[in-house]
Amino acid sequence: MSQSVGAATSNQGFEVLGAVMAKKQQNQEAKMATMLVQSAMQSVEQVQASSPVGNLGQNINITV
């Protein structure tokens, strides 16, 4: 009988360990997603900062 109790306790320990590891993985994925979004926002800000203001010089007339 003590073996079955020990086995049940061991199984519960593994379940808790699995849940803890899954939670850590979710947290890591959330951090990576946040970093990806921040990186994309920085890229957009750089493009917007370098874009020309107004229409001056955007049209080129070529006659042949």
Backbone as numpy.savetxt, mean C-alpha at the origin, in Angstrom:
# Nx Ny Nz CAx CAy CAz Cx Cy Cz
-6.48 -38.69 28.80 -7.30 -37.50 28.80 -6.43 -36.25 28.80
-5.30 -36.30 29.48 -4.44 -35.14 29.50 -3.83 -34.88 28.14
-3.69 -35.91 27.33 -3.13 -35.72 26.00 -4.11 -34.95 25.11
-5.39 -35.25 25.23 -6.38 -34.54 24.41 -6.48 -33.07 24.83
-6.37 -32.80 26.12 -6.40 -31.42 26.60 -5.16 -30.69 26.11
-4.00 -31.35 26.16 -2.77 -30.73 25.67 -2.83 -30.47 24.18
-3.41 -31.40 23.43 -3.54 -31.22 21.98 -4.47 -30.06 21.67
-5.57 -29.95 22.41 -6.52 -28.85 22.19 -5.87 -27.52 22.50
-5.12 -27.48 23.58 -4.42 -26.25 23.95 -3.39 -25.88 22.90
-2.71 -26.88 22.39 -1.72 -26.63 21.34 -2.37 -26.09 20.07
-3.51 -26.69 19.71 -4.23 -26.22 18.52 -4.69 -24.77 18.70
-5.18 -24.45 19.90 -5.61 -23.08 20.16 -4.43 -22.12 20.08
-3.28 -22.57 20.55 -2.09 -21.74 20.47 -1.70 -21.45 19.04
-1.82 -22.47 18.18 -1.50 -22.27 16.77 -2.51 -21.34 16.10
-3.78 -21.45 16.51 -4.80 -20.56 15.94 -4.51 -19.10 16.32
-4.13 -18.88 17.56 -3.81 -17.52 18.01 -2.58 -17.02 17.26
-1.58 -17.87 17.12 -0.38 -17.48 16.40 -0.70 -17.12 14.95
-1.56 -17.91 14.33 -1.98 -17.61 12.95 -2.71 -16.29 12.85
-3.58 -16.01 13.83 -4.32 -14.75 13.82 -3.38 -13.56 14.01
-2.40 -13.71 14.89 -1.43 -12.63 15.13 -0.61 -12.37 13.87
-0.18 -13.44 13.21 0.62 -13.28 12.00 -0.21 -12.65 10.88
-1.49 -13.04 10.77 -2.36 -12.45 9.76 -2.55 -10.96 10.01
-2.71 -10.57 11.26 -2.89 -9.16 11.61 -1.63 -8.36 11.27
-0.46 -8.93 11.57 0.80 -8.24 11.24 0.93 -8.07 9.73
0.52 -9.09 8.96 0.60 -9.00 7.51 -0.34 -7.91 6.99
-1.55 -7.85 7.55 -2.50 -6.81 7.13 -1.96 -5.42 7.43
-1.33 -5.26 8.59 -0.75 -3.96 8.93 0.38 -3.59 7.97
1.20 -4.57 7.62 2.30 -4.31 6.68 1.76 -3.94 5.31
0.72 -4.64 4.86 0.12 -4.31 3.56 -0.50 -2.92 3.58
-1.09 -2.54 4.68 -1.68 -1.21 4.80 -0.60 -0.14 4.72
0.53 -0.38 5.39 1.64 0.58 5.32 2.16 0.70 3.89
2.28 -0.43 3.20 2.78 -0.40 1.82 1.81 0.34 0.91
0.52 0.12 1.11 -0.49 0.82 0.29 -0.43 2.32 0.55
-0.26 2.71 1.80 -0.17 4.13 2.13 1.06 4.75 1.48
2.18 4.04 1.52 3.40 4.55 0.89 3.22 4.69 -0.61
2.52 3.74 -1.23 2.28 3.80 -2.67 1.42 5.01 -3.03
0.39 5.24 -2.25 -0.49 6.39 -2.51 0.28 7.70 -2.33
1.08 7.79 -1.28 1.87 9.00 -1.05 2.86 9.23 -2.18
3.46 8.17 -2.67 4.40 8.29 -3.78 3.70 8.78 -5.04
2.51 8.25 -5.29 1.75 8.68 -6.46 1.35 10.15 -6.33
0.99 10.57 -5.14 0.60 11.97 -4.93 1.79 12.89 -5.15
2.98 12.49 -4.72 4.17 13.31 -4.94 4.46 13.43 -6.42
4.28 12.35 -7.17 4.52 12.39 -8.61 3.54 13.34 -9.29
2.29 13.30 -8.89 1.28 14.19 -9.46 1.60 15.64 -9.13
2.03 15.89 -7.90 2.38 17.27 -7.51 3.56 17.78 -8.32
4.54 16.93 -8.60 5.69 17.35 -9.39 5.28 17.66 -10.82
4.39 16.86 -11.39 3.93 17.10 -12.76 3.14 18.39 -12.82
2.28 18.60 -11.83 1.48 19.83 -11.82 2.37 21.05 -11.64
3.43 20.94 -10.87 4.32 22.08 -10.65 5.10 22.41 -11.91
5.40 21.42 -12.73 6.20 21.66 -13.91 5.36 21.97 -15.15
4.04 21.85 -15.06 3.21 22.12 -16.23 3.16 23.62 -16.50
3.10 24.00 -17.77 3.10 25.42 -18.12 1.80 26.10 -17.71
1.91 27.39 -17.50 0.75 28.19 -17.13 0.29 28.94 -18.36
-0.99 28.84 -18.70 -1.52 29.52 -19.87 -1.28 28.72 -21.14
-1.60 29.33 -22.28 -1.46 28.65 -23.57 -0.29 29.15 -24.39
0.49 30.08 -23.88 1.57 30.68 -24.63 2.62 29.64 -24.97
2.93 29.49 -26.25 3.97 28.58 -26.70 3.54 27.14 -26.86
2.28 26.84 -26.66 1.83 25.47 -26.80 1.42 25.13 -28.22
1.12 26.15 -29.03 0.73 25.91 -30.42 1.88 26.29 -31.33
2.22 25.39 -32.24 3.29 25.65 -33.19 2.69 25.61 -34.60
2.81 26.72 -35.32 2.29 26.78 -36.69 3.42 26.44 -37.66
3.20 25.41 -38.48 4.19 25.02 -39.46 3.55 25.07 -40.85
4.18 25.79 -41.76 3.70 25.82 -43.13 4.76 25.25 -44.04
4.35 24.46 -45.00 5.29 23.81 -45.90 5.10 24.34 -47.30
